[in-house]
Amino acid sequence: MKNKTILLLFFLLSGTFVATAQIGGKYAYSFLEKPISARVAAFGGNVAAINDNDLNIGYVNPSLINEGMDNSMALNYVNWFEGTNYGSVQFANTFEKAGSFMATLQYMDYGKLDYADQAGNLAGTFSAYDMAVTIGWGRQLDSVFSIGAAVKGIYSAYEIYNSFGLAVDVAGTYQSPTGWTMSLVARNFGTQLTTYTGNSRDPLPFSLQAVMSKRLDHVPFRFLAIYDHIEKWDLTYEDPLNPSGGIDPVTGEAQAKTGFSKFGDQLMRHIILGGEFYLGKNLTLRAGYNYRRRQEGKIEDKLGMVGFSWGFGVRISKFTINYARSAYNLVGSPNYLTLVFDLDSFARK
């Protein structure tokens, strides 16, 4: 009864986040939306529900932080678009009475940017970066329910302008006896403590996500499905140069989707699909598809692989190495590299 009461209060708190969060338009700290690990990026989104002691899953879904991650580390590096790189380092530890904790240091470097006056004359360079320190906690309530939360301290500096912020993630997971794992995750609920220019505070990139996964019984494959941004129905971004309904070949005017076509388009913008195929114990292949990313980044006469992502994981001795590549647009595809290892394994004889 006690565990059920805790779980109910936990999801009521998540509902409060939805009711009070500011969604859409301009917001601060957009780097928090980006995947930091190769495995998560390969699935096409930035959340997962897989309980296999992976620190990077625990970062995006704190209800899956558990004692199996104890004394493990993860290093992540992302070669974003030209001149921009970001990465993170993570460490997990379990305390007998308090539960399991994970610390993450995340950093995004935008490189050197040029100063220029109104006439376009260069006058030196300046730097810009974002960073966040996250402390996550997870606890198993019983054989099927677990909960977790994370607190993020955020700092952002662009030339002489800087901002501090604070955000919270909360999550709950149900693991069925038949192998289904289902999570509800509220991410990046918070506020700017100080703003860049002293003006009004901008909202943070809040999202409420439902995610489920299952490893098939007779095939070495796990599928994963995400419903992103439960809190907002219409995620459509209309680019006048690339309208979602296409361009009329006769009039040259933008076309608007209507009826079932519009409903289906709006529904699919919430859906992200991924999976991983296990080739033995030491090699895993992964892939994902993000419909919304494809619609926002594609060019009609040259679709390419925009919206698709892929990657692999390989176990070598005491290390797990994950790599992924995700196509955001035709300009380029970020590369993700992750190294995970258990510190205890180096002390074992």
Helices and strands as residue ranges (DSSP letters): H 2-20, G 30-33, H 38-42, H 55-60, G 62-64, G 67-69, E 72-79, E 85-95, E 99-116, E 122-140, E 145-158, E 161-175, E 180-194, E 207-215, E 221-227, H 259-268, E 271-278, E 283-290, H 291-297, E 308-316, E 319-326, E 335-342, G 343-346
